[in-house]
Amino acid sequence: MTYKWNYDVLIIGAGLAGYTAAHFTAKSNLSVMLLEKSRTTGGRAKTNIMNGHYFNLGPHAVYRKGVGYAILEQLGIRVSGQSPKLDGELYDNGSTHAAPFYLGGMLSTTYLNWKQRLEWLNAVWHIFRFVPEHAADQTYQQWIEKHAHSEKVRHLLRSLGRLATYCHAPELVSAKTTLSHIKQALGGVLYLDGGWQSMIDQLHNRAVMLGVEVKAGNGVKQIEPLAGGGFRIVLTDGEELLTKTVIYTAGPQELLGMLGDHALPVQQSFFSRIIPVKGAVLDVALSQLPRPQRLFAIGTEEPYYYSVHSNYARLSDNRNAVILHVQKYLHPADQADPKHVKTELEHVLEQLQPGWKSYKLAWRFMPHVTVNQRLPKAGDNEELKQALTAMPGLYLAGDWSSPDYMLLDGALSSAKAAAERLISQFER
Ligand SMILES: Cc1cc2nc3c(=O)[nH]c(=O)nc-3n(C[C@H](O)[C@H](O)[C@H](O)COP(=O)(O)OP(=O)(O)OC[C@H]3O[C@@H](n4cnc5c(N)ncnc54)[C@H](O)[C@@H]3O)c2cc1C
């Protein structure tokens, strides 16, 4: 049967992965449609403006040494902003200590004794020397137990893992992915002027210039593989489109719903077991900081994060406003009451910035946001790879679908890889 195709490529989801895939495919002269179910595009890289203050969806930083940064450069996307200094503090059961993430902190910290400092140095040395293939099926916890003996150094390594990956499940998460991301994070991060929306705006404008048809406010309900290749796509408003190929960048479980009975056993079995990485975030704008020197803190035993992003990026129309984020990294088994978590985060901020509530300009609390669509478990790469390529013509991308990376790096690298595989299908 011959079909009258609407598009060569239909991309589902206009977040970072969707836009990246759109760029690469449109540059190869394929006809491309990018479909987004929300009224606005950008996905989790959106920045919301509240009373003139720019709130990313919680704390967002780009790894300067990451594969994602290199892809952004390749696409001609310019990011401006500065790198926060590493001279922050450790937050340990209500008290603070210099963080030993730089030489001064290493010498002055009251968290570690001299023996533990040497052990910490040794562990950091192992991180830099780490070869991904050697940690194939290890969990991060197993790696930590091998390379650190003191409980305090183990806490520090777990904190560093959370900081780099947002995962708070060292007993599950892959050592390989965690250590690769820690290495990247230690290479420096950037907080972006105007928030991550600045990347989305550029990606959108360039996609449109490349001829990509971007349609927001209409999601995909159904993906039906056609006999002989290609797909019929049913949208939420009932419209039907025929496309030769699909690049799918939304969540793995939603994909099973869209495929329905067409889902293959390998997709069914793997995607239904995926668990996401979640966080609780408090985004805050203040007229001033009660303790202006206190810009960054990371919990040791407790999974907290605090950082003043506006010190390094333009994030408000009010030049004097301070934009900061407080976060709790959530374990997959966490069932905490959102009200309790909000009180917890406010309490952490009160300890770091006493009296902050008197300076509040804008704020929001999100108790359960998805940071990454898949917690990369040790040993799940083979199944992931099989599920990714199981259905010819359906290419999968997004922060959950990279065997090596997560977050922005996972979203962009998987989108580029999916687009390249698709382009070579057309060339064949
Ligand atoms: C609190 C927080 C902090 C973070 N910090 C960092 C950080 O510091 N560094 C970092 O690298 N990353 C960070 N991230 C992660 C980063 O934001 C994401 O990894 C990235 O934005 C994911 O992009 P994506 O395109 O894969 O997915 P998404 O942005 O989720 O895009 C998928 C899109 O698909 C759309 N969609 C869903 N269903 C359908 C449908 N049926 N039809 C059409 N469209 C559909 C969605 O609406 C969405 O727009 C953070 C995330 C959070 C929440």
Ligand as a Chemical Component Dictionary entry (heavy atoms), coordinates in Angstrom:
data_LIG
# 
_chem_comp.id                   LIG 
_chem_comp.type                 NON-POLYMER 
_chem_comp.pdbx_formal_charge   0 
_chem_comp.three_letter_code    LIG 
# 
loop_
_chem_comp_atom.comp_id 
_chem_comp_atom.atom_id 
_chem_comp_atom.alt_atom_id 
_chem_comp_atom.type_symbol 
_chem_comp_atom.charge 
_chem_comp_atom.model_Cartn_x 
_chem_comp_atom.model_Cartn_y 
_chem_comp_atom.model_Cartn_z 
_chem_comp_atom.pdbx_ordinal 
LIG C1  C1  C 0 14.512 20.674 39.481 1  
LIG C2  C2  C 0 15.302 20.345 38.238 2  
LIG C3  C3  C 0 16.636 20.649 38.180 3  
LIG C4  C4  C 0 17.385 20.310 37.049 4  
LIG N1  N1  N 0 18.703 20.677 36.983 5  
LIG C5  C5  C 0 19.445 20.358 35.914 6  
LIG C6  C6  C 0 20.808 20.756 35.827 7  
LIG O1  O1  O 0 21.323 21.457 36.687 8  
LIG N2  N2  N 0 21.526 20.354 34.749 9  
LIG C7  C7  C 0 20.991 19.583 33.764 10 
LIG O2  O2  O 0 21.706 19.242 32.822 11 
LIG N3  N3  N 0 19.693 19.208 33.802 12 
LIG C8  C8  C 0 18.915 19.580 34.859 13 
LIG N4  N4  N 0 17.592 19.225 34.920 14 
LIG C9  C9  C 0 17.074 18.292 33.903 15 
LIG C10 C10 C 0 16.722 18.960 32.607 16 
LIG O3  O3  O 0 15.804 20.020 32.796 17 
LIG C11 C11 C 0 16.078 17.879 31.718 18 
LIG O4  O4  O 0 16.917 16.753 31.686 19 
LIG C12 C12 C 0 15.852 18.332 30.297 20 
LIG O5  O5  O 0 15.221 19.584 30.257 21 
LIG C13 C13 C 0 15.000 17.240 29.619 22 
LIG O6  O6  O 0 14.750 17.565 28.283 23 
LIG P1  P1  P 0 13.901 16.532 27.396 24 
LIG O7  O7  O 0 13.703 17.182 26.093 25 
LIG O8  O8  O 0 14.532 15.200 27.467 26 
LIG O9  O9  O 0 12.506 16.352 28.169 27 
LIG P2  P2  P 0 11.331 17.414 28.428 28 
LIG O10 O10 O 0 11.902 18.755 28.695 29 
LIG O11 O11 O 0 10.472 16.809 29.482 30 
LIG O12 O12 O 0 10.561 17.456 27.041 31 
LIG C14 C14 C 0 9.586  16.512 26.677 32 
LIG C15 C15 C 0 8.422  17.275 26.072 33 
LIG O13 O13 O 0 7.461  16.336 25.589 34 
LIG C16 C16 C 0 6.190  16.909 25.805 35 
LIG N5  N5  N 0 5.178  15.851 25.723 36 
LIG C17 C17 C 0 4.862  14.934 26.670 37 
LIG N6  N6  N 0 3.874  14.127 26.226 38 
LIG C18 C18 C 0 3.568  14.547 24.983 39 
LIG C19 C19 C 0 2.605  14.139 24.024 40 
LIG N7  N7  N 0 1.743  13.146 24.264 41 
LIG N8  N8  N 0 2.550  14.789 22.835 42 
LIG C20 C20 C 0 3.394  15.831 22.569 43 
LIG N9  N9  N 0 4.302  16.272 23.470 44 
LIG C21 C21 C 0 4.390  15.635 24.655 45 
LIG C22 C22 C 0 6.311  17.544 27.171 46 
LIG O14 O14 O 0 5.288  18.499 27.419 47 
LIG C23 C23 C 0 7.701  18.178 27.082 48 
LIG O15 O15 O 0 7.655  19.488 26.588 49 
LIG C24 C24 C 0 16.795 19.603 35.991 50 
LIG C25 C25 C 0 15.417 19.328 36.037 51 
LIG C26 C26 C 0 14.662 19.707 37.141 52 
LIG C27 C27 C 0 13.196 19.441 37.148 53 
# 
loop_
_chem_comp_bond.comp_id 
_chem_comp_bond.atom_id_1 
_chem_comp_bond.atom_id_2 
_chem_comp_bond.value_order 
_chem_comp_bond.pdbx_ordinal 
LIG C1  C2  SING 1  
LIG C2  C3  SING 2  
LIG C2  C26 DOUB 3  
LIG C3  C4  DOUB 4  
LIG C4  N1  SING 5  
LIG C4  C24 SING 6  
LIG N1  C5  DOUB 7  
LIG C5  C6  SING 8  
LIG C5  C8  SING 9  
LIG C6  O1  DOUB 10 
LIG C6  N2  SING 11 
LIG N2  C7  SING 12 
LIG C7  O2  DOUB 13 
LIG C7  N3  SING 14 
LIG N3  C8  DOUB 15 
LIG C8  N4  SING 16 
LIG N4  C9  SING 17 
LIG N4  C24 SING 18 
LIG C9  C10 SING 19 
LIG C10 O3  SING 20 
LIG C10 C11 SING 21 
LIG C11 O4  SING 22 
LIG C11 C12 SING 23 
LIG C12 O5  SING 24 
LIG C12 C13 SING 25 
LIG C13 O6  SING 26 
LIG O6  P1  SING 27 
LIG P1  O7  DOUB 28 
LIG P1  O8  SING 29 
LIG P1  O9  SING 30 
LIG O9  P2  SING 31 
LIG P2  O10 DOUB 32 
LIG P2  O11 SING 33 
LIG P2  O12 SING 34 
LIG O12 C14 SING 35 
LIG C14 C15 SING 36 
LIG C15 O13 SING 37 
LIG C15 C23 SING 38 
LIG O13 C16 SING 39 
LIG C16 N5  SING 40 
LIG C16 C22 SING 41 
LIG N5  C17 SING 42 
LIG N5  C21 SING 43 
LIG C17 N6  DOUB 44 
LIG N6  C18 SING 45 
LIG C18 C19 SING 46 
LIG C18 C21 DOUB 47 
LIG C19 N7  SING 48 
LIG C19 N8  DOUB 49 
LIG N8  C20 SING 50 
LIG C20 N9  DOUB 51 
LIG N9  C21 SING 52 
LIG C22 O14 SING 53 
LIG C22 C23 SING 54 
LIG C23 O15 SING 55 
LIG C24 C25 DOUB 56 
LIG C25 C26 SING 57 
LIG C26 C27 SING 58 
# 
